Amino acid sequence: MPKLMRFAIVAALLSLASFAWAEPLTPPQHKGAAVADANQPGRFKFAIITDLWGAQRPGDTILDEAVKEINRLDPDFVICVGDLIKGYVDPKDPAKFSDTVTRMWEKLDADVGRFKRPFYYVFGNHDSSNADQERVIRERYGTPYYSFDHKGCHFVVLFTEPFDAAGQWLGINKDDAQIAWLEKDLAASRTAAHTFVFFHQPWPAPRVMDLFKDRPTTVYAGHWHSYTQFVKDGVDYHVLSSTGGGIEPDFFGGEFYHYAVVSSDGKEASTALVRVGAVVADDFLNQTRLDALREARISARNVLVPVPRNSPVLVNQPFEVRLANPFAIPAKGTCEWTIPPGSLWTVTPAKADVLIEPGRDLVLKFSAGCLIDPFATPPTLLPRMKLSVLGNRALTTHSPLVAGLDPLYDLTASLAPDRWPYGSNLDALRRAFSPKPVPLAADFRHAYSLDVKNPWDKPLALVLTWENANPKWAVSPATEMLSPDGGDTGTVKFEAQFLGKPEEAFPLPRLVVKATLEGQAILDESFPLAVDATGFFTGVKRTAKLRELKARPALDGSLDDYGWQDATLLDGLIDCDGRGEPLQPTRVKVGATSDGLWVAFSCREPKRNLLRTKALAHDGAVWEDDSVEIFVDPAGDRKSYYQFIVNAAGVTYEGKEKDGAWNGPWEARIGWPKDGWSAEVFIPWTTLGGKPAAGTKMGFNVARNRVVTGRDDEESSAWSPTLGTSHNPEKFGQLIVE
């Protein structure tokens, strides 16, 4: 039925005659036993299913799901509002008519027979399409209008589809016998705490509905397949949508598959609409299935392509993405690969459709190609996978905004080489330049000895040079060279001396290591001097000036534009416990404009392809990923402060102190310089409570969380080490506003 026509009917109340039938006998209910304690007042609930037929939509699948869910809710009984069978059977062939209609009702009886509780029939125009179908109803179920009582409340079922003796449809409004019965029935139930009324087609004329005005009444109808609710003359009306009848899904237009659950305390009634697919069995998400899905998601995030040793090129190298669906529902979606501009990688096919049958596994097959330098670190700009697979729990869902699908897989991940030809040997070489830290003390002087083993079977050439931008440090000799043969170990010795105050210890000298193998450059990295400054740095707060930027930076993740030239450099982030500098340095710049605070991070990362970015949604656990953090105490009171975090995928979090529910506007963009990744952040002064006056000493700190491949790479560093939890405003540094 067209939507406009449905709503127009509200104003066109029916005024039709009817043929009088005999008094109703017993209520037509599938289960013969009456509901227990029918006249004992108390709390109760019942469920209502609505139209199963109309507009070519068979109701079997949806009704089947609704029956399961209603049984889980376990109401006292179940009732309906009509259109239970397809109907509209031509009675001209009596034998065929009888057989067809009988099979329809037997199928319906079997369907509703699966309800654990009694089921009460209400009949609609599909059920009573002609006088012969009405005759079948009366022969099978009794008079199609009736009443019953439950827990001190009165239930009335009306029949809106009567035919006269000539076979003409008349409706309810002049059905004198039905109305006379209704008047008598209501008079006999005058003391009922509440009256519930059920019929199919909205709405009977005032002759019928005026009988309910002086008693607490709730009315339920169907037919339109479009939900609406209104109150008229003190009566609460509900037109239900569909539990299987045809609709054009439009939740905000009232068209959605649902049933109703009505709760009553014996006086008042509360109606809840439940979208089919919303009530889940308690073991649907049992521990076995959850564990299986968790393992499958972890596996899907670790997409590895096998790399042959010493090959100069990777061509059509096969790899797989393994998925599992441990649930009793199908899952459908896509797996799509994107290649960053400038990448040397290819993936074929770029997109694959995903369909995982209930309780089954699925293997997606791809192939990768790449130009390989076996002596270098693995190439960056890796292909990124977007996996979006939705589990279809039912034809609809509890959410009004989602069309019945819940994410089974919703993640992104980078394709990663399972190995690089000389990658493990490079890691072994790196460890030689990170010896056990030496405690830093006053008048510090220490002689270091590094044993460097050549893990290859060819001669290795090493040039070791100390970079030292801190005049409080002296390291000698400044340069050394080593050439261990394959499998041999070479030793290099040097002496470091520090004469200065604790706050002058950083930045530390860094050892730049350049290594070549068979004329090929295989390593060019720096390593901080191995010192432990925990005791030396306790009590020191770092201070810097917050200057006004002459030009506004472009918020695009790139840190090389003119706007950052006047920013203050916060170089040399320190281990959060104050021990020393992390292996991979982070450079931070801060500046201000009239409308906000600007912070830029440049994070060196040789293993950029292995960055962890597990958090995908705003306010997720981004601090567990490769990420950077900003702490701002605008008033400098060492009490109230704000926290802002962004991970290497650009996912953000903000909070006030430890309250993650606080939200305020700010922006962050991620960039990809060749030696790592960067983050550019703008925080409006309005988010921080207003622009600080010149001379204000703002509490301030920045931190970096480095996770990448695991324990060997994990580092947590900060500008001002907080000696434990990062939520320690007493240990924040200071920005002095100019």
N, C-alpha and C positions, 0 to 999 in steps of 0.2 A: 504494500500500500504506500503511495507517495507520502512523503513527510508532511507536506502542506495540507493534504487531505486529512491526515491523522489529527492534526491540531485543529482543523476547522470543525471536526466532529464534536469537539468539546462544547461548542456553542449550539450545535444542532441536536438537542436532546430528543431521544426517540419517543414516538407517540403511536405505537402500533397495537393492533388487536391480537389476541391469541386464542387458541383452542384449549378448553379446560380438560385436564387429565385427572386421574384419581389422586387421592391423598398420597404423599410419599410414604414409603415403608421404611426399611432400615437404611442408614447412610451407605452409599456405595463406597466401600473401602476394600482394598485388595486383601488385607489380612482380616479375618472375620472377628478376632477378639477385640473388644472395645479397649480404649486406652485406660490404663489403671488409674484409680483415684480421680475419676473425671470430675467429681463435684467437691473435691477437697481443695480449698484455696491454697495457693502457694506459687512459687516461682516456676516458670517453665519456658521452653522455647520450641518453636516449630520451624520447619523449612518450607519454602514455596518454590516449586519449579514453574517456569512460564512456558510460552509457546515452543513446541517441538517441531511444528510444521508450518509451511507457508513460504512462498517465493523460492521453491525448488531446493531448499536446503534440508537434506535428511538430518535428523537429530541424533542418530545412533551414537556417533563418536563423542559428541559433546555431552549427551545425556549420560553415557557410560562414565565419563570423567566426573560429572556432577554427582552421580549416585555414589561413587567411591568417596568423594569429598564429604558429602552430606552424612554418609555413614561414619566418617571419622569425627564429625561434629556431634553426632548422636543426639538429634533432637527428639522430642517426645513423639512427634509424628511428622508426616510430610503431606502437603496438599499442593494443588496446582491451580492454574487459571484457564485451562482448556487448550484446545488444539493439540490433542495428544496423538492423533493419527493423521495420515495424509488425506483420507476421505475423498469426497467428490467422486464417488463411484456411481456410475449410471445404473439405475435399478431396472432398466428395460429387460435385461436378461436376468431373471430371478436367480437361477442357479449360479451364474458367474458372480452376480452381486453378493449373494450370501457367502460364497467361498472367499471372495476377495476381502470383504469387510471382516469376516471372521478371522482370517489370517492377520489382518491389521491389528485387531484387538488382542489376539493371542500374543502377537509380538510385543505389543505395548504392556500387556499383563506380565509377560516374562521380564521385560525391562524394569518396570517399577517393582516387580517381585523381589528384586535384589536389594531394595531398601530394608534395613534392619527393623524399622518401625512401621506402624500402620500408614497406609497411603490412601488419601481421600481424593476421589475423582471430582473434577469440575469439567464441564463439557463446553466446547466452542464450536465455531462454524465449520471447521474441518471435521469434527466428530459428528456433527449433526448437519450434514450438507443438504439433506433432503428428508422428507417425511419417513422414508424407509430406513435411513440411517438412525433417525431418532427412535424408531421402533426397535432397532437392534439394541440401542443403549438401554431402553427401558426393559427389554427382555433379559439383557445380561446383568444390568447393575441396579435396576429399580428406578424409581422416579428420580429425575436428574436435578431436583431441588430438594434440599433437606437441611437439617440443623443437628448440632450436637453440642455438648458442654464439655469443658475441660478446665479444671482447677479454678472453678468459680467464674469462668468466662464463657460467653456464648458464641458459637460459630455458625454462620448462616451461609449456605451455598445456594446461589440463584442460577437459573437457567435462562440465558438470553437468546436461545436458538430454537424456540418451539415452532412447529408447523401446525396449520389447522387441518381439519378433516379432508379438505380438498387438496392438501399437499402444498399449500402456499405458506411461505415463511412469514411470520407475523411479529416476532419479537416478544418482549416481556411486558410492555407497558400496559396492554389491555388484556393480559392473561388474568382474568378475574379469579380463577381458581388459585393460581400461584400467589396473587396478591392477597387474596382472602386468607390463604394459609399463612402468608408472611405476617399479616396483622395479628392473627391468632398466636402465632409462634412468638412474636415479640412481646405480646401482652403476657404470655406465660413466662417469659424470661426477663421480666421487668427488673428483677433484683440483680441481674448479672453485673459484675464489676466492669466488664468491658465486652464490646461486641465486635467480632471480626467478620467481615463480609467478603465473599469471593464470587466473582462471575467473570465472563470472558469479555464481551464487547462493551466498551465505555460508550455512553453511560445511560442507565435507565432514566426515565423522565421523573420529574418531581413527585409524581404520584407514588413512585417506589421509594425514592431516596429521602423524601420528607419524613418517612416513618422512622428514620434513624437520627433525626436532628436532636432529639431530647435525651440522648443517651451517648456515653463515650463510645465512639465507633471509629474503626479503621477499615478502609476498603482496599481490596487488591483486585486488579483486572489485568488483561493482556491485550492481544489482538493487534496492537499498533506495531509491535516489535521495536518500540522506541520508548525509553523510560522517561517518565515525568512524574512529578509529585506536586500536589497543591492541597490547600485546605479550603473547604466551602461549607458554610453553615455549621462550623465546628467539627466537620467530619474530615478525617485525614485520608486523602486519596493517593493511591500509588498505581501507576500503569507500568507494568514490568516489561522488559524488552524481550529477550530470547534465551532459551536454554537449548537451542538447536534450530529454531526457525530462521528463515533467511533474513539476513541483515546486510547493510552496507556499512561495515565497521567504522564507526565514528563516535568515539566515547563522548565527546563534548556535544554531539548531536543526539545523545541518548541511546545510540545503537551499540550494544556490546553483549557478549554471551555471559550470562550470570544466573544466579538464583538468589533468593532472599532468605535471611535467617531473622526470625522475629523473636525477641525476648520480652517477657512480661513478668512483672512482680505481682500479677493478679489484678492490677488496676491500670497502670500505664503500660504502653507498648513502645518498643524501640525496634526499628527495622534497619537491618544492615544488608547492603547489596554485596554479594561475594562473586567476583569474577571467576569464571571457570578456569581452573589452573592455579588458584591461589592457596588452596588447602593441601599441604604436603604431608605425606605419611611421616611418622617420627623417625623411621629408619631410612628414609630416602637419602639423608646425608649422614649415614653411619660412618664410623671411624674407618672402616675398611675402604669405603669408596673415597672418602676425603683423603686418606693417605695415598691411594692410587692416583687421584687427580693431582695431588701436590707433587708427587714424583714425576708425573707426566709433564706438568708445567715446568718443573726444573729442567727436565730433559729437553723440552722444547726451547728453553732459553739458551741452551748450550749446543748451538748448531756448529758442528765441526766438519771441516772438509779435509780429507787426508792429503798430505803433501809429500810427494816423492823426494828422496834425498838428492841434493845437488842438481836437480833439474832446473834448466834456465827458463822453463815455461810450464804453465799449468794449463792443459787443454782438455776440456770436457771431462773434468775430474768429477765423478759421481759423488754425491753426498745425500743424506736422508734427513728428513724431519719426522720424528716419530711422535704420534699422538695417540691418546687413549680416551675412551669414553666409558667410564665404569658405571654409568647410570642407565636406567631402563627407559631412556628417551633418545631420540635421534639428535644429532648435533650437526649444524650446517654453517658454513662460512667460507672464508677465503684466506689464502696465504700469499702475500704479495711482497716482492723484493724491490727495493729502490737502491740505485747506485749513486753515491755522492758525485757531484761534478769533479772531474780530475782523477777519479779513482781508476786504478789499473785492473779492477775486477769486473767480471761479467757473471751473471747467473741466468740459467735457462731451465725451464720457462720463467718468465718474470712474475707470473701469477698462476695460481692453481686453485681450483674450487675444492672445497673440503666437505665431505659428507661422512660422518662417523656413525655407524649403526649402533643401536643400544648394546652396551656391554662388549664392544669390539674395539680393536686397535686399528690404526691406519698408519701407513708409511707413505709419505710424500717423497717422490724422487726428483732431484734436481741435479744439475751439473754446473761446475764453476770453472772459470778460466782466469788466469792472472800471469803477468810477467813476473818472474821470480829472480831476486838477487839472493842466493843462498847464504851469502856472508853477512848480509845486512839484517837489521831488525825487521820483523814482519811489516809489510806495508800497511799504512793507515788508510783512512777513507774506505772502510770496509762496507760491503753491502749490508743493508738493514732490512730485517724481516718484520713485517706487520702481520700478526696472526690474529684473526678475528673469527671466532667460532662460537655460535650461539646454540644453547640447548633449548629445544622446543618442549617445554613441560606440558603444554596444552595449547589449545587454539587461541586462548586468551591468557591474560595474566592479571594479577592484583593491581599492577601499576596502571594508572590511566594514561601514561605517557609512553609506554613501551608496548609494542604489539606482540606480547606473549613470549618474548625470548630473553633468556638470561645468559650472560657470558660464561662459556665454558673455558675458552681461551681468549684473552684480550691482552696481548703483550707485544712488545717489540724486542728484538734482539739482533746483535751483530753476528754475521758469519765469521767464524774464527778458524784459522789454520790449526789442525790438531798438533802440529809441530812446525817449526821452521828449520830448515836443514842444519843450521848451526846455532839455533836458539838456545838450547839447554847448555851448550858450551859457553855461550856468552854470559848466561846467568852465573855460571861457575866462576868465570873471570871477574865479573862484577863483585862478587862476594869477597874477593881478595882485597878490595879497596875499601871495605867497610869493616875494619877490625873492631874488637871490643872497646867501647868508649873508656877513656881515662878520666877520673874525677878532676874537675877544674878547681884550682885553689889559688890563693894569693902567691905571686911570684912563680907562676906555673912554668915549668920547663920539663919537657918529656921527649925522650928519644923513641921514635917509632921504627918498627921493622916489619915490612910487608913481604910475605912469601907469595910470589905470583907463579902459579903453575900454568904451563901452556897445555890446554886440554886437546889440542889438535895434533895431527901427525906431520905438520909442516912448521917451519920456523915462524915465530911470532915476533913482530917488531912493536915495541911499546915506547911512547914518549910521554913522560909524566911531568906535568908543569903545575906549580902552585899559583893560583890566582888569589891575591890578597888585597882587598880594598880597605882593610881595617889597619890603621897605623899602630894599633896597640898589639898587633901580632907580628911575629917574625918567624919565618919557616926557612930552613936551609937544608940541603941545597935547593934552589928554586926550580931546578930542572934535572931530571935523571932519564936515562935511556936503558932499556932492557931488550935482550934478543934471545929468549930461551928457545932451544930447539924443541921439536915435537915431543911432548910428554915430559920435558924437563921443567925444573922450577928455578926461577930467578929471584933474588932478594934485593930489595931497595930499602935504604935507611935514610931517615931525615930527623931533624930536631925542630920542635915547635916551642915558642916561648911567648908568654902573655904578660904584659905589664899594664894594668888598667883597672878601672872600677867595674863592678858586676854589670852595670848597664852598658858598658862599652865592649862587652865580650862578643857581641854580634854586630854585623855578620861575621861568621867564621871563615877562615881561609878554606878554599876548595881545591882539591886535586883534580886537574883536568887530565883525563886519560884518553890518548889517541892510540888505537891499535890497528895494525894492518897485517893481513895474512895473504901471502902470495901476491903482494902488491895491491890487494883489495882492502879499502878501509872498512873495518868491521865494527869499530867502537869509537865514539867521540862523546864522552859524558864526563860530568864532574861529580865529585864525592866530597861531602863536608869533612872537615877535620873531626876525628872521632874523640869527642870530649863529652863528659857528663857534667852539666852545670846545675844540677838540681839544687844543691846547697848554696852554691855561689849566687844563684839568681833569685832566691827566696826574698820577698819583700820589695823587689824592684818593680816599679811601674813605668811603662813606656809612655812617652809623651811626644806628640807631633802637632803641627799647626794645620788647621783647616782653612785653606785659602779659597777665595772666590775665583772661580774659573773665568777667564776672559772670553771664552767661547763655549757655547753649549755643545757637549759631545753628541754625536749621532748614536742613538741607542740601537746598535745593530750587532753587538758582540765583538766588533773589531776595535782594538785599542790603539790603533795607529793614526787616528784622526787628530786634527789640530787641538780640539777641545781638551785633551788630556795633557797638553804640554805644561800647564801651570799647576798641575795636581801635585800633592805631596806624596812622595814615595815611602811606603812602609815596607822596606826591604828586610829580608831575613826572618821569615816566620820560624818559630821555635817549637820544638816538641812541647805538647801541652803540659807536660810535667816538668818542663824547664831543663831537660837533660842536654839537648843539643839541637842542631839543625836537622831537618829531615833529609833523606837521600835526594828527593826530588824537590827543588826549590819552588817557592811561590812568591811572585812579586805583586804587591798590592798598591794601588793608587787611590787617594781620596781627594775630593774637591766639593765645592758647593756652588750652586746657582741660587738665584733669588727664590726659586720655588722648591728646592729640595737638595738632598744629599746624594752625591755620586760616588760609587765605589767600583773599582775595576780589579779583576783578578787575572793574572797570567800564570797558569799552572803547567809547569814542565811535566811531560808524561811520555816516556819512551814506549810504554805499552798501551797507547791510546786505544788500540783495537780491543783491549780487554777491560775497558772501563765498565764498572757496574752501575747500571741505571735501572734498578728493579722497580722503584716506585714510579707508578704511571699516572696517578691522580693527585690533584692539588691537596695539600695537607697530609699526604702520605708520609711514610717513614723515609724521607729523602736523606736524612742524616746517616742512614745505613748505606747510602750509595757514595760514589765519588761525587763530592759536593763541596760547596763553600758556604760559610756562615758569616753573618754580620750581627753584632750585638750593639745596640745603641741605648745609652742611658742619657736622655736629652738634658735632664736637670743636673746630672752629675751627683745625685744623692746616694749612689751606690745601693739603691733599693729597687726602684722601678726601672724596667728596661724592656726593650723590644728585641725580638729575634727574627731574622730573615734567613732562609736557606734556599738555595737552588742547586739541583744536581746537574750532572753533565748532559742530561737530556732536556734541561730547561724546565723541569717540574719544580714547583715552588711550595714553600711552607712559610707561614708567619705565625707568631704567637706573642703574647705579652707575658713576661716572666715565663712560667712553665705552662701557661694556659693556651693550648693549641686551638681553642674554640674562638679566640680573638682573631678578627680579620681586619685588615686595613689595605688600602690600595698601594701598590708599588709595582715596579716592572723589572724584569730581568731578561737578558738575551745571552745566548751561548755562541761562542766563536770557535774556530778551529785553525789556529796558527799551526805551522808545520811541526813545531816541537812539543805540542801538547794541546791544551784547550783553554779557553778563556771565558770569563763571565763579566758582563757589564750590568750594573744595577743602578736604578734610580728610585729613591724613596722620597716622596713629597714631604715637605715640612708639616703639612696638615696631618699626615699619618702619624707624625711624631709629636703632635700636640702644639705645633707652631715653630716658627723660625727662631733659633736661639740668638740672643744678643751678642754683640762683639765682646770678647773676653770670657764668654761662658766656657767652662771646662766640662765638656761632655764626656761621660764614660763611654768608652768605645773599645771594641775588639773585633778582630776578624779571625777566621779559622778555616782550615782545609781538612777534609776527610778524604784520605786516599785509600781505596779499597782494592781496586783492580783484581788481580788473579787470586788473592788470598793472603794468608798470614805473612808470607815473606815480604809482601809489598805494603801491608797496612801501615799507615802513618797518620797521626793526628797532630796537626801543628797549629799554632796561633801566634798572633803578633805579640800579645801579652800572655804568657803561660799562666793558666789558672790553677795549676797544681792540683788537678783532680777534675771534678765536674766543670764543664764549660759554663754552667749557670752559677757563676761566682762573681757577682758585680764588684766585690771588694778587690778582685784581682784584674779588673779591666784596666786598659790603658786610658789615656786622656787625649782628646782632641781639643785644642784651644782655638776657639772661633776668632778669626781675625776680622 
